[in-house]
Amino acid sequence: MRSQHAASPLTRTDALIERVWEAVMTLDEPAAVRAVLRALDDGLDPEAVLMDVIGPVQG
């Protein structure tokens, strides 16, 4: 998790990575899916979700 005193604010993608990672770590697959679908519904680019969120979480 990032410090509240980080040099730059969280981006939408950073915040999504944190939500998905937390869901993965607690074995809450439905929460991970909900977070990704909500981001897509809010207009986040599907390629960005795949490359910038799902990829790093899987890595």
Phi, psi and omega in degrees: 000148182276150176289150176294344183256026180297155183296325180230151180292159178296138172275170177302319181294317178300316180296321178293318177303316180297317180295315180293317180300316179299318179296318179297315183293335178260010179058035181255077182302317179301323179293321178296315179297316179301317181298316180293314181296322178296318179297318178295317177298328179279001174101005177293136183299129180304322179295322178296321178299314181293309187281322187262344182243297185295316179304305180297325179293323178288330185289000000 
